[in-house]
């Protein structure tokens, strides 16, 4: 087995994850998340759900840079996504990170930051690249996020009512609907809601319940 096809060790995944946490802090410091694009494979996919029939999906590093951590994140200056817990599955080369989504904007009544409640997180597949300029490096093969959409809308409205929204955040709040790059109807989504290897059944741990025809 060549070095490029050797399964990732837990130590390698942990080291890669540490670099991810560091670049997240740099992105939060500058307000530009595009610097994180190099952590994704050239053919990676990154998606989440806004509603039953509005899904976001970026396919390929360029779309991830321009859409997922570009258009979708513009305006979130001062926001931070602090990872509260991390689960690493070194057998299947997966990481799950649970984060809190805080705005950096202080609520004058409570003295606390406006925060989107509910549990938010990201589910990643990691892999060693075997070809091209990235050969030998570790990258994210896919990412899927989840968050509490009703709580997100509520927090945005509270920030608006308090007159605390910056012009950039006001512009970001307009980024919605199927005309925005990367926003798809479910039937048109270019990569599956479940990550491709999971959708294929590569990690199936429980067979579906059989039902009568």
MDTraj code that builds the backbone (N, CA, C; nanometers):
import mdtraj as md
import numpy as np

residues = "UNK UNK UNK UNK UNK UNK UNK UNK UNK UNK UNK UNK UNK UNK UNK UNK UNK UNK UNK UNK UNK UNK UNK UNK UNK UNK UNK UNK UNK UNK UNK UNK UNK UNK UNK UNK UNK UNK UNK UNK UNK UNK UNK UNK UNK UNK UNK UNK UNK UNK UNK UNK UNK UNK UNK UNK UNK UNK UNK UNK UNK UNK UNK UNK UNK UNK UNK UNK UNK UNK UNK UNK UNK UNK UNK UNK UNK UNK UNK UNK UNK UNK UNK UNK UNK UNK UNK UNK UNK UNK UNK UNK UNK UNK UNK UNK UNK UNK UNK UNK UNK UNK UNK UNK UNK UNK UNK UNK UNK UNK UNK UNK UNK UNK UNK UNK UNK UNK UNK UNK UNK UNK UNK UNK UNK UNK UNK UNK UNK UNK UNK UNK UNK UNK UNK UNK UNK UNK UNK UNK UNK UNK UNK UNK UNK UNK UNK UNK UNK UNK UNK UNK UNK UNK UNK UNK UNK UNK UNK UNK UNK UNK UNK UNK UNK UNK UNK UNK UNK UNK UNK UNK UNK UNK UNK UNK UNK UNK UNK UNK UNK UNK UNK UNK UNK UNK UNK UNK UNK UNK UNK UNK UNK UNK UNK UNK UNK UNK UNK UNK UNK UNK UNK UNK UNK UNK UNK UNK UNK UNK UNK UNK UNK".split()
xyz = np.array([
    [0.0854, -0.1190, 0.0000],
    [0.0000, 0.0000, 0.0000],
    [0.0890, 0.1240, 0.0000],
    [0.0655, 0.2134, -0.0934],
    [0.1479, 0.3338, -0.1024],
    [0.1133, 0.4302, 0.0089],
    [0.2049, 0.5247, 0.0305],
    [0.1835, 0.6224, 0.1357],
    [0.0554, 0.7025, 0.1128],
    [0.0244, 0.7329, -0.0136],
    [-0.0912, 0.8169, -0.0435],
    [-0.2236, 0.7461, -0.0169],
    [-0.2229, 0.6149, -0.0119],
    [-0.3474, 0.5415, 0.0121],
    [-0.3535, 0.4812, 0.1525],
    [-0.2535, 0.5117, 0.2339],
    [-0.2567, 0.4652, 0.3720],
    [-0.3695, 0.5347, 0.4474],
    [-0.4531, 0.4598, 0.5203],
    [-0.5616, 0.5244, 0.5963],
    [-0.5073, 0.6300, 0.6917],
    [-0.5848, 0.7314, 0.7126],
    [-0.5442, 0.8377, 0.8035],
    [-0.5394, 0.7865, 0.9470],
    [-0.4391, 0.8272, 1.0189],
    [-0.4313, 0.7939, 1.1605],
    [-0.5083, 0.8983, 1.2413],
    [-0.5429, 0.8631, 1.3627],
    [-0.6115, 0.9598, 1.4494],
    [-0.5240, 1.0832, 1.4724],
    [-0.3933, 1.0611, 1.4892],
    [-0.3024, 1.1738, 1.5119],
    [-0.3041, 1.2694, 1.3938],
    [-0.3081, 1.2162, 1.2718],
    [-0.3126, 1.3024, 1.1535],
    [-0.4428, 1.3819, 1.1492],
    [-0.5538, 1.3148, 1.1797],
    [-0.6835, 1.3846, 1.1781],
    [-0.6853, 1.4933, 1.2846],
    [-0.6348, 1.4626, 1.4034],
    [-0.6336, 1.5624, 1.5103],
    [-0.5457, 1.6819, 1.4736],
    [-0.4320, 1.6554, 1.4126],
    [-0.3437, 1.7653, 1.3719],
    [-0.4111, 1.8532, 1.2668],
    [-0.4781, 1.7888, 1.1705],
    [-0.5511, 1.8640, 1.0680],
    [-0.6619, 1.9470, 1.1315],
    [-0.7344, 1.8884, 1.2263],
    [-0.8437, 1.9594, 1.2935],
    [-0.7924, 2.0817, 1.3688],
    [-0.6763, 2.0694, 1.4303],
    [-0.6184, 2.1837, 1.5010],
    [-0.5904, 2.2996, 1.4054],
    [-0.5464, 2.2676, 1.2841],
    [-0.5230, 2.3749, 1.1868],
    [-0.6548, 2.4384, 1.1428],
    [-0.7601, 2.3568, 1.1396],
    [-0.8929, 2.4081, 1.1039],
    [-0.9433, 2.5053, 1.2099],
    [-0.9262, 2.4700, 1.3365],
    [-0.9675, 2.5602, 1.4437],
    [-0.8898, 2.6913, 1.4364],
    [-0.7626, 2.6832, 1.4026],
    [-0.6798, 2.8039, 1.3949],
    [-0.7231, 2.8939, 1.2801],
    [-0.7532, 2.8367, 1.1645],
    [-0.7926, 2.9204, 1.0506],
    [-0.9319, 2.9780, 1.0723],
    [-1.0168, 2.9074, 1.1488],
    [-1.1464, 2.9648, 1.1860],
    [-1.1275, 3.0928, 1.2653],
    [-1.0366, 3.0917, 1.3616],
    [-1.0115, 3.2110, 1.4416],
    [-0.9578, 3.3246, 1.3548],
    [-0.8723, 3.2922, 1.2586],
    [-0.8200, 3.3959, 1.1700],
    [-0.9322, 3.4553, 1.0859],
    [-1.0232, 3.3696, 1.0366],
    [-1.1364, 3.4186, 0.9575],
    [-1.2263, 3.5091, 1.0409],
    [-1.2498, 3.4700, 1.1647],
    [-1.3319, 3.5529, 1.2538],
    [-1.2645, 3.6868, 1.2815],
    [-1.1316, 3.6847, 1.2925],
    [-1.0576, 3.8080, 1.3208],
    [-1.0687, 3.9074, 1.2056],
    [-1.0597, 3.8572, 1.0824],
    [-1.0600, 3.9450, 0.9654],
    [-1.1998, 3.9697, 0.9097],
    [-1.2958, 3.8812, 0.9428],
    [-1.4296, 3.8921, 0.8860],
    [-1.4402, 3.8371, 0.7459],
    [-1.3363, 3.7667, 0.6987],
    [-1.3380, 3.7080, 0.5649],
    [-1.3105, 3.5583, 0.5784],
    [-1.4146, 3.4784, 0.5562],
    [-1.4031, 3.3338, 0.5731],
    [-1.3421, 3.2644, 0.4515],
    [-1.3183, 3.3376, 0.3451],
    [-1.2658, 3.2754, 0.2234],
    [-1.1289, 3.2115, 0.2444],
    [-1.0565, 3.2555, 0.3457],
    [-0.9237, 3.1990, 0.3708],
    [-0.9314, 3.0512, 0.4058],
    [-1.0498, 3.0017, 0.4399],
    [-1.0648, 2.8623, 0.4801],
    [-1.0793, 2.7685, 0.3610],
    [-1.0884, 2.8219, 0.2399],
    [-1.1170, 2.7394, 0.1227],
    [-1.0116, 2.6324, 0.0984],
    [-0.8870, 2.6607, 0.1310],
    [-0.7801, 2.5642, 0.1029],
    [-0.7885, 2.4393, 0.1893],
    [-0.8752, 2.4365, 0.2870],
    [-0.8925, 2.3169, 0.3696],
    [-0.9849, 2.2148, 0.3030],
    [-1.0425, 2.2515, 0.1874],
    [-1.1357, 2.1635, 0.1176],
    [-1.0696, 2.1027, -0.0060],
    [-1.1074, 1.9800, -0.0364],
    [-1.0611, 1.9151, -0.1584],
    [-1.1169, 1.9881, -0.2805],
    [-1.0486, 1.9720, -0.3919],
    [-1.0923, 2.0386, -0.5150],
    [-1.2345, 2.0014, -0.5522],
    [-1.2749, 1.8769, -0.5236],
    [-1.4081, 1.8292, -0.5611],
    [-1.5015, 1.8154, -0.4406],
    [-1.4709, 1.8826, -0.3315],
    [-1.5528, 1.8721, -0.2107],
    [-1.6919, 1.9297, -0.2319],
    [-1.7859, 1.8868, -0.1483],
    [-1.9199, 1.9463, -0.1483],
    [-1.9520, 1.9930, -0.0067],
    [-2.0315, 2.1002, -0.0002],
    [-2.0624, 2.1626, 0.1290],
    [-2.2059, 2.2116, 0.1220],
    [-2.2908, 2.1620, 0.2115],
    [-2.4311, 2.2002, 0.2049],
    [-2.4996, 2.2058, 0.3395],
    [-2.6194, 2.2642, 0.3378],
    [-2.7078, 2.2683, 0.4540],
    [-2.8490, 2.2962, 0.4049],
    [-2.9460, 2.2896, 0.4941],
    [-3.0852, 2.3082, 0.4567],
    [-3.1410, 2.4346, 0.5197],
    [-3.2065, 2.5178, 0.4387],
    [-3.2802, 2.6335, 0.4888],
    [-3.4253, 2.5967, 0.5170],
    [-3.4838, 2.5194, 0.4272],
    [-3.6218, 2.4750, 0.4438],
    [-3.6378, 2.3464, 0.3641],
    [-3.7551, 2.2901, 0.3697],
    [-3.7787, 2.1618, 0.3018],
    [-3.7411, 2.1689, 0.1547],
    [-3.7688, 2.2810, 0.0898],
    [-3.7409, 2.2910, -0.0532],
    [-3.6441, 2.4041, -0.0864],
    [-3.5624, 2.4447, 0.0101],
    [-3.4529, 2.5368, -0.0191],
    [-3.3275, 2.4847, 0.0489],
    [-3.2407, 2.4309, -0.0338],
    [-3.1159, 2.3742, 0.0147],
    [-3.0000, 2.4544, -0.0424],
    [-2.8966, 2.4701, 0.0388],
    [-2.7731, 2.5293, -0.0131],
    [-2.6752, 2.4168, -0.0438],
    [-2.6067, 2.4282, -0.1581],
    [-2.5023, 2.3315, -0.1895],
    [-2.3971, 2.3974, -0.2785],
    [-2.2731, 2.3850, -0.2351],
    [-2.1592, 2.4274, -0.3165],
    [-2.0796, 2.3025, -0.3507],
    [-2.0410, 2.2896, -0.4771],
    [-1.9667, 2.1733, -0.5232],
    [-1.8347, 2.2207, -0.5839],
    [-1.7259, 2.1766, -0.5259],
    [-1.5937, 2.2175, -0.5713],
    [-1.5399, 2.3321, -0.4866],
    [-1.4076, 2.3378, -0.4768],
    [-1.3427, 2.4372, -0.3909],
    [-1.3777, 2.5799, -0.4309],
    [-1.3887, 2.6061, -0.5593],
    [-1.4182, 2.7436, -0.6027],
    [-1.5563, 2.7878, -0.5556],
    [-1.6572, 2.7015, -0.5703],
    [-1.7914, 2.7378, -0.5231],
    [-1.7946, 2.7492, -0.3716],
    [-1.7206, 2.6635, -0.3025],
    [-1.7151, 2.6749, -0.1569],
    [-1.6560, 2.8094, -0.1171],
    [-1.5473, 2.8493, -0.1853],
    [-1.4851, 2.9777, -0.1546],
    [-1.5792, 3.0945, -0.1873],
    [-1.6416, 3.0896, -0.3047],
    [-1.7202, 3.2041, -0.3511],
    [-1.8597, 3.2095, -0.2906],
    [-1.9195, 3.0935, -0.2638],
    [-2.0583, 3.0894, -0.2177],
    [-2.0703, 3.0550, -0.0692],
    [-2.0210, 2.9364, -0.0301],
    [-2.0447, 2.8884, 0.1067],
    [-1.9761, 2.9749, 0.2112],
    [-1.8491, 3.0082, 0.1886],
    [-1.7764, 3.0921, 0.2842],
    [-1.7498, 3.2298, 0.2258],
    [-1.8219, 3.2601, 0.1170],
    [-1.8138, 3.3914, 0.0554],
    [-1.9453, 3.4649, 0.0713],
    [-2.0341, 3.4500, -0.0256],
    [-2.1641, 3.5178, -0.0221],
    [-2.2396, 3.4883, 0.1067],
    [-2.2427, 3.3620, 0.1470],
    [-2.3226, 3.3223, 0.2632],
    [-2.2696, 3.3791, 0.3952],
    [-2.1403, 3.4084, 0.4011],
    [-2.0797, 3.4550, 0.5253],
    [-2.0493, 3.6043, 0.5262],
    [-2.0597, 3.6705, 0.4127],
    [-2.0350, 3.8145, 0.4094],
    [-2.1346, 3.8857, 0.5008],
    [-2.0842, 3.9800, 0.5780],
    [-2.1703, 4.0558, 0.6672],
    [-2.1665, 4.0086, 0.8107],
    [-2.1043, 3.8916, 0.8333],
    [-2.0989, 3.8393, 0.9698],
    [-1.9706, 3.8838, 1.0411],
    [-1.9345, 4.0095, 1.0231],
    [-1.8186, 4.0641, 1.0922],
    [-1.8422, 4.0589, 1.2430],
    [-1.7470, 4.0074, 1.3160],
    [-1.7587, 4.0010, 1.4610],
    [-1.8284, 3.8766, 1.5129],
    [-1.8934, 3.8014, 1.4246],
    [-1.9576, 3.6771, 1.4670],
    [-1.8502, 3.5709, 1.4915],
    [-1.8780, 3.4793, 1.5818],
    [-1.7826, 3.3717, 1.6061],
    [-1.8584, 3.2424, 1.6330],
    [-1.7941, 3.1349, 1.5933],
    [-1.8560, 3.0019, 1.5951],
    [-1.7673, 2.9113, 1.6800],
    [-1.7867, 2.9189, 1.8095],
    [-1.6993, 2.8504, 1.9029],
    [-1.7382, 2.7034, 1.9148],
    [-1.6448, 2.6155, 1.8804],
    [-1.6708, 2.4726, 1.8909],
    [-1.6782, 2.4331, 2.0380],
    [-1.7900, 2.3727, 2.0763],
    [-1.8133, 2.3318, 2.2142],
    [-1.7668, 2.1890, 2.2409],
    [-1.7711, 2.1080, 2.1378],
    [-1.7297, 1.9681, 2.1510],
    [-1.6970, 1.9149, 2.0121],
    [-1.6059, 1.8205, 2.0079],
    [-1.5654, 1.7592, 1.8815],
    [-1.5618, 1.6076, 1.8984],
    [-1.6192, 1.5366, 1.8024],
    [-1.6125, 1.3910, 1.7982],
    [-1.5338, 1.3508, 1.6746],
    [-1.4324, 1.2695, 1.6925],
    [-1.3493, 1.2232, 1.5815],
    [-1.3658, 1.0723, 1.5664],
    [-1.4060, 1.0309, 1.4469],
    [-1.4189, 0.8900, 1.4128],
    [-1.3028, 0.8571, 1.3200],
    [-1.1925, 0.8081, 1.3761],
    [-1.0748, 0.7825, 1.2929],
    [-1.0920, 0.6579, 1.2067],
    [-1.1826, 0.5675, 1.2446],
    [-1.2074, 0.4481, 1.1630],
    [-1.2688, 0.4868, 1.0291],
    [-1.3658, 0.5780, 1.0326],
    [-1.4359, 0.6187, 0.9102],
    [-1.3923, 0.7548, 0.8587],
    [-1.2910, 0.8154, 0.9223],
    [-1.2359, 0.9446, 0.8799],
    [-1.3439, 1.0522, 0.8750],
    [-1.4146, 1.0667, 0.9871],
    [-1.5181, 1.1684, 1.0001],
    [-1.4934, 1.2516, 1.1251],
    [-1.5387, 1.3748, 1.1207],
    [-1.5352, 1.4637, 1.2365],
    [-1.6723, 1.5289, 1.2488],
    [-1.7232, 1.5377, 1.3716],
    [-1.8432, 1.6153, 1.3988],
    [-1.8058, 1.7227, 1.5009],
    [-1.8307, 1.8482, 1.4651],
    [-1.8043, 1.9586, 1.5559],
    [-1.9328, 2.0307, 1.5903],
    [-1.9549, 2.0525, 1.7185],
    [-2.0746, 2.1227, 1.7660],
    [-2.0342, 2.2646, 1.8053],
    [-2.1006, 2.3652, 1.7463],
    [-2.0622, 2.5032, 1.7732],
    [-2.1797, 2.5881, 1.8186],
    [-2.1446, 2.6930, 1.8951],
    [-2.2400, 2.7975, 1.9287],
    [-2.2170, 2.9142, 1.8338],
    [-2.3254, 2.9751, 1.7906],
    [-2.3202, 3.0829, 1.6925],
    [-2.3512, 3.2149, 1.7630],
    [-2.2466, 3.2905, 1.7920],
    [-2.2614, 3.4153, 1.8658],
    [-2.2242, 3.5331, 1.7770],
    [-2.2926, 3.6455, 1.7999],
    [-2.2869, 3.7572, 1.7061],
    [-2.1789, 3.8608, 1.7338],
    [-2.1267, 3.8660, 1.8561],
    [-2.0360, 3.9750, 1.8899],
    [-2.1086, 4.1061, 1.9115],
    [-2.2415, 4.1048, 1.8994],
    [-2.3256, 4.2235, 1.9182],
    [-2.3913, 4.2133, 2.0553],
    [-2.3745, 4.3154, 2.1379],
    [-2.4217, 4.3089, 2.2758],
    [-2.5667, 4.3534, 2.2877],
    [-2.6446, 4.2731, 2.3549],
    [-2.7825, 4.3079, 2.3891],
    [-2.7779, 4.4012, 2.5107],
    [-2.8223, 4.5245, 2.4922],
    [-2.8119, 4.6242, 2.5997],
    [-2.8925, 4.5854, 2.7230],
    [-2.9984, 4.5093, 2.7041],
    [-3.0826, 4.4711, 2.8173],
    [-3.0181, 4.3633, 2.9033],
    [-2.9462, 4.2710, 2.8409],
    [-2.8889, 4.1585, 2.9151],
    [-2.7388, 4.1715, 2.9370],
    [-2.6743, 4.2542, 2.8557],
    [-2.5294, 4.2650, 2.8625],
    [-2.4583, 4.1475, 2.7987],
    [-2.5345, 4.0577, 2.7328],
    [-2.4789, 3.9399, 2.6682],
    [-2.4851, 3.9546, 2.5161],
    [-2.4044, 3.8753, 2.4492],
    [-2.4093, 3.8747, 2.3030],
    [-2.5409, 3.8144, 2.2541],
    [-2.5907, 3.8673, 2.1435],
    [-2.7000, 3.7981, 2.0754],
    [-2.6452, 3.6647, 2.0250],
    [-2.7204, 3.5600, 2.0520],
    [-2.6760, 3.4255, 2.0169],
    [-2.7899, 3.3490, 1.9516],
    [-2.7566, 3.2707, 1.8509],
    [-2.8558, 3.1827, 1.7893],
    [-2.8626, 3.0555, 1.8724],
    [-2.9784, 3.0324, 1.9329],
    [-2.9946, 2.9196, 2.0229],
    [-3.0164, 2.7900, 1.9446],
    [-3.0250, 2.6819, 2.0174],
    [-3.0334, 2.5529, 1.9510],
    [-2.8932, 2.5008, 1.9239],
    [-2.8834, 2.3727, 1.8954],
    [-2.7532, 2.3102, 1.8720],
    [-2.7167, 2.3227, 1.7249],
    [-2.6002, 2.3801, 1.6978],
    [-2.5499, 2.3898, 1.5616],
    [-2.4239, 2.3077, 1.5468],
    [-2.3963, 2.2642, 1.4259],
    [-2.2753, 2.1857, 1.4081],
    [-2.2426, 2.1585, 1.2633],
    [-2.1272, 2.0978, 1.2457],
    [-2.0777, 2.0607, 1.1135],
    [-2.0292, 1.9159, 1.1173],
    [-2.0596, 1.8440, 1.0114],
    [-2.0207, 1.7038, 0.9959],
    [-1.9268, 1.6982, 0.8758],
    [-1.8060, 1.6493, 0.8979],
    [-1.7023, 1.6504, 0.7948],
    [-1.6561, 1.5091, 0.7612],
    [-1.6216, 1.4901, 0.6339],
    [-1.5455, 1.3739, 0.5924],
    [-1.4068, 1.4205, 0.5540],
    [-1.3037, 1.3538, 0.6036],
    [-1.1668, 1.3946, 0.5730],
    [-1.0980, 1.2843, 0.4940],
    [-1.0084, 1.3254, 0.4056],
    [-0.9397, 1.2260, 0.3248],
    [-0.8017, 1.2782, 0.2833],
    [-0.7120, 1.1843, 0.2617],
    [-0.5809, 1.2183, 0.2073],
    [-0.5933, 1.2278, 0.0549],
    [-0.5445, 1.3354, -0.0002],
    [-0.5532, 1.3533, -0.1449],
    [-0.4479, 1.2671, -0.2139],
    [-0.4860, 1.2049, -0.3244],
    [-0.3972, 1.1091, -0.3908],
    [-0.3485, 1.1566, -0.5276],
    [-0.3954, 1.2727, -0.5731],
    [-0.3556, 1.3182, -0.7065],
    [-0.3537, 1.4704, -0.7116],
    [-0.2905, 1.5217, -0.8142],
    [-0.2904, 1.6659, -0.8367],
    [-0.1994, 1.7407, -0.7412],
    [-0.2166, 1.8730, -0.7400],
    [-0.1310, 1.9589, -0.6589],
    [-0.1447, 1.9318, -0.5095],
    [-0.2594, 1.8757, -0.4673],
    [-0.2844, 1.8511, -0.3254],
    [-0.2417, 1.7120, -0.2806],
    [-0.1810, 1.6348, -0.3697],
    [-0.1471, 1.4961, -0.3378],
    [-0.0664, 1.4880, -0.2076],
    [-0.1106, 1.3994, -0.1203],
    [-0.0435, 1.3784, 0.0063],
    [-0.0971, 1.4624, 0.1199],
    [-0.1758, 1.5644, 0.0899],
    [-0.2301, 1.6512, 0.1944],
    [-0.3669, 1.6002, 0.2395],
    [-0.4090, 1.6445, 0.3572],
    [-0.5395, 1.6078, 0.4107],
    [-0.6364, 1.7231, 0.3865],
    [-0.7542, 1.6917, 0.3366],
    [-0.8559, 1.7929, 0.3066],
    [-0.9933, 1.7409, 0.3494],
    [-1.0890, 1.8327, 0.3578],
    [-1.2282, 1.7930, 0.3763],
    [-1.2840, 1.7476, 0.2425],
    [-1.3394, 1.6272, 0.2390],
    [-1.4036, 1.5754, 0.1181],
    [-1.5467, 1.6252, 0.1069],
    [-1.6097, 1.6492, 0.2227],
    [-1.7466, 1.7005, 0.2255],
    [-1.7730, 1.7604, 0.3628],
    [-1.8734, 1.8467, 0.3669],
    [-1.9204, 1.9058, 0.4925],
    [-2.0699, 1.9269, 0.4828],
    [-2.1396, 1.8946, 0.5899],
    [-2.2822, 1.9227, 0.6005],
    [-2.3061, 1.9907, 0.7360],
    [-2.3783, 2.1023, 0.7328],
    [-2.4080, 2.1788, 0.8546],
    [-2.5535, 2.1627, 0.8941],
    [-2.5806, 2.1860, 1.0213],
    [-2.7192, 2.1981, 1.0674],
    [-2.7239, 2.3081, 1.1723],
    [-2.8395, 2.3730, 1.1804],
    [-2.8596, 2.4791, 1.2789],
    [-3.0087, 2.5023, 1.2932],
    [-3.0457, 2.5764, 1.3954],
    [-3.1865, 2.6006, 1.4251],
    [-3.2333, 2.7225, 1.3458],
    [-3.3019, 2.6978, 1.2342],
    [-3.3431, 2.8073, 1.1466],
    [-3.4437, 2.9022, 1.2129],
    [-3.5469, 2.8530, 1.2854],
    [-3.6373, 2.9472, 1.3531],
    [-3.5643, 3.0355, 1.4537],
    [-3.4682, 2.9784, 1.5261],
    [-3.3915, 3.0588, 1.6210],
    [-3.3060, 3.1615, 1.5490],
    [-3.2514, 3.1233, 1.4340],
    [-3.1715, 3.2174, 1.3545],
    [-3.2563, 3.3375, 1.3150],
    [-3.3765, 3.3113, 1.2624],
    [-3.4655, 3.4200, 1.2224],
    [-3.5017, 3.5075, 1.3421],
    [-3.5273, 3.4442, 1.4565],
    [-3.5631, 3.5197, 1.5772],
    [-3.4486, 3.6117, 1.6202],
    [-3.3269, 3.5599, 1.6221],
    [-3.2125, 3.6404, 1.6645],
    [-3.1880, 3.7556, 1.5687],
    [-3.1995, 3.7297, 1.4396],
    [-3.1853, 3.8384, 1.3417],
    [-3.2882, 3.9482, 1.3675],
    [-3.4119, 3.9082, 1.3945],
    [-3.5170, 4.0070, 1.4190],
    [-3.4887, 4.0869, 1.5457],
    [-3.4374, 4.0229, 1.6483],
    [-3.4037, 4.0929, 1.7719],
    [-3.2926, 4.1951, 1.7484],
    [-3.1945, 4.1581, 1.6679],
    [-3.0856, 4.2513, 1.6350],
    [-3.1391, 4.3688, 1.5544],
    [-3.2298, 4.3396, 1.4618],
    [-3.2915, 4.4465, 1.3816],
    [-3.3724, 4.5417, 1.4686],
    [-3.4562, 4.4857, 1.5566],
    [-3.5415, 4.5686, 1.6414],
    [-3.4594, 4.6583, 1.7335],
    [-3.3413, 4.6115, 1.7727],
    [-3.2551, 4.6898, 1.8610],
    [-3.1726, 4.7931, 1.7851],
    [-3.1841, 4.7922, 1.6513],
    [-3.1066, 4.8862, 1.5701],
    [-2.9577, 4.8564, 1.5722],
    [-2.9227, 4.7277, 1.5928],
    [-2.7823, 4.6894, 1.6091],
    [-2.7205, 4.6287, 1.4830],
    [-2.8000, 4.6133, 1.3782],
    [-2.7487, 4.5481, 1.2577],
    [-2.6646, 4.6450, 1.1758],
    [-2.5451, 4.6017, 1.1380],
    [-2.4599, 4.6828, 1.0506],
    [-2.5162, 4.6812, 0.9092],
    [-2.4690, 4.7730, 0.8266],
    [-2.5136, 4.7757, 0.6867],
    [-2.4798, 4.6440, 0.6176],
    [-2.3619, 4.5883, 0.6473],
    [-2.3214, 4.4623, 0.5845],
    [-2.4107, 4.3477, 0.6293],
    [-2.4505, 4.3492, 0.7563],
    [-2.5399, 4.2434, 0.8038],
    [-2.6786, 4.2592, 0.7424],
    [-2.7238, 4.3830, 0.7264],
    [-2.8531, 4.4064, 0.6622],
    [-2.8525, 4.3518, 0.5192],
    [-2.7413, 4.3718, 0.4492],
    [-2.7309, 4.3177, 0.3134],
    [-2.7321, 4.1657, 0.3163],
    [-2.6636, 4.1074, 0.4151],
    [-2.6591, 3.9614, 0.4246],
    [-2.7980, 3.9036, 0.4491],
    [-2.8802, 3.9727, 0.5250],
    [-3.0134, 3.9227, 0.5553],
    [-3.1013, 3.9127, 0.4304],
    [-3.0597, 3.9800, 0.3237],
    [-3.1343, 3.9734, 0.1976],
    [-3.0941, 3.8527, 0.1135],
    [-2.9879, 3.7836, 0.1557],
    [-2.9366, 3.6708, 0.0785],
    [-3.0216, 3.5475, 0.1091],
    [-3.1281, 3.5335, 0.0365],
    [-3.2188, 3.4213, 0.0568],
    [-3.2985, 3.3978, -0.0707],
    [-3.3516, 3.2816, -0.0844],
    [-3.4329, 3.2509, -0.2022],
    [-3.3537, 3.1772, -0.3091],
    [-3.4257, 3.1179, -0.4010],
    [-3.3646, 3.0307, -0.5005],
    [-3.2839, 3.1045, -0.6069],
    [-3.2910, 3.2361, -0.6118],
    [-3.2118, 3.3111, -0.7087],
    [-3.0683, 3.3350, -0.6612],
    [-3.0411, 3.3064, -0.5346],
    [-2.9066, 3.3256, -0.4800],
    [-2.8186, 3.2076, -0.5227],
    [-2.6944, 3.2328, -0.5656],
    [-2.6068, 3.1215, -0.6051],
    [-2.5951, 3.0161, -0.4958],
    [-2.6139, 2.8907, -0.5356],
    [-2.6027, 2.7802, -0.4424],
    [-2.7318, 2.7406, -0.3751],
    [-2.8395, 2.8163, -0.3954],
    [-2.9685, 2.7828, -0.3356],
    [-3.0506, 2.7032, -0.4374],
    [-3.0940, 2.5851, -0.3987],
    [-3.1599, 2.4939, -0.4917],
    [-3.2914, 2.4410, -0.4363],
    [-3.3838, 2.4111, -0.5271],
    [-3.4952, 2.3240, -0.4926],
    [-3.4371, 2.1846, -0.4697],
    [-3.5008, 2.1069, -0.3841],
    [-3.4482, 1.9754, -0.3503],
    [-3.4234, 1.8902, -0.4739],
    [-3.5143, 1.8951, -0.5691],
    [-3.5006, 1.8092, -0.6875],
    [-3.3845, 1.8512, -0.7766],
    [-3.3322, 1.9737, -0.7569],
    [-3.2245, 2.0244, -0.8424],
    [-3.0875, 2.0238, -0.7748],
    [-3.0811, 1.9812, -0.6509],
    [-2.9573, 1.9910, -0.5749],
    [-2.8461, 1.9093, -0.6430],
    [-2.7252, 1.9674, -0.6623],
    [-2.6201, 1.9003, -0.7398],
    [-2.5397, 1.7964, -0.6634],
    [-2.5558, 1.7883, -0.5330],
    [-2.4944, 1.6839, -0.4520],
    [-2.5988, 1.6435, -0.3481],
    [-2.5953, 1.5192, -0.3022],
    [-2.7023, 1.4737, -0.2117],
    [-2.7000, 1.5443, -0.0770],
    [-2.8177, 1.5545, -0.0149],
    [-2.8288, 1.6124, 0.1191],
    [-2.7376, 1.5381, 0.2152],
    [-2.7465, 1.4059, 0.2159],
    [-2.6515, 1.3247, 0.2912],
    [-2.5225, 1.3194, 0.2111],
    [-2.4056, 1.3226, 0.2755],
    [-2.2789, 1.3195, 0.2008],
    [-2.2729, 1.1991, 0.1077],
    [-2.2065, 1.2125, -0.0076],
    [-2.2093, 1.1050, -0.1081],
    [-2.1786, 0.9652, -0.0566],
    [-2.0723, 0.9429, 0.0216],
    [-2.0472, 0.8052, 0.0662],
    [-2.1517, 0.7539, 0.1643],
    [-2.2130, 0.8445, 0.2397],
    [-2.3195, 0.8043, 0.3319],
    [-2.4452, 0.7701, 0.2534],
    [-2.4752, 0.8517, 0.1542],
    [-2.5911, 0.8260, 0.0683],
    [-2.5771, 0.6920, -0.0032],
    [-2.4537, 0.6563, -0.0403],
    [-2.4298, 0.5273, -0.1067],
    [-2.4476, 0.4097, -0.0118],
    [-2.4423, 0.4352, 0.1173],
    [-2.4543, 0.3279, 0.2145],
    [-2.3215, 0.2733, 0.2618],
    [-2.2102, 0.3472, 0.2367],
    [-2.0783, 0.2984, 0.2748],
    [-2.0643, 0.2793, 0.4254],
    [-2.1412, 0.3523, 0.5038],
    [-2.1264, 0.3471, 0.6493],
    [-2.2543, 0.2981, 0.7181],
    [-2.3382, 0.2306, 0.6437],
    [-2.4678, 0.1889, 0.6967],
    [-2.4508, 0.1055, 0.8238],
    [-2.5166, 0.1457, 0.9304],
    [-2.5049, 0.0739, 1.0581],
    [-2.6349, 0.0054, 1.0995],
    [-2.7429, 0.0347, 1.0301],
    [-2.8697, -0.0306, 1.0625],
    [-2.9546, -0.0362, 0.9372],
    [-2.9978, -0.1542, 0.9020],
    [-3.0809, -0.1713, 0.7840],
    [-3.2179, -0.1080, 0.8067],
    [-3.2789, -0.0542, 0.7020],
    [-3.4143, 0.0015, 0.7159],
    [-3.5132, -0.1059, 0.7605],
    [-3.6133, -0.0602, 0.8314],
    [-3.7197, -0.1514, 0.8736],
    [-3.7982, -0.1962, 0.7517],
    [-3.8224, -0.3228, 0.7408],
    [-3.8998, -0.3746, 0.6288],
    [-4.0480, -0.3459, 0.6524],
    [-4.1143, -0.3000, 0.5499],
    [-4.2566, -0.2722, 0.5578],
    [-4.3319, -0.3608, 0.4597],
    [-4.4567, -0.3846, 0.4902],
    [-4.5379, -0.4655, 0.4004],
    [-4.5659, -0.3876, 0.2732],
    [-4.5617, -0.4558, 0.1626],
    [-4.5873, -0.3926, 0.0326],
    [-4.7343, -0.3539, 0.0239],
])
top = md.Topology()
chain = top.add_chain()
for i, resn in enumerate(residues, 1):
    res = top.add_residue(resn, chain, resSeq=i)
    for name in ("N", "CA", "C"):
        top.add_atom(name, md.element.get_by_symbol(name[0]), res)
traj = md.Trajectory(xyz[None], top)
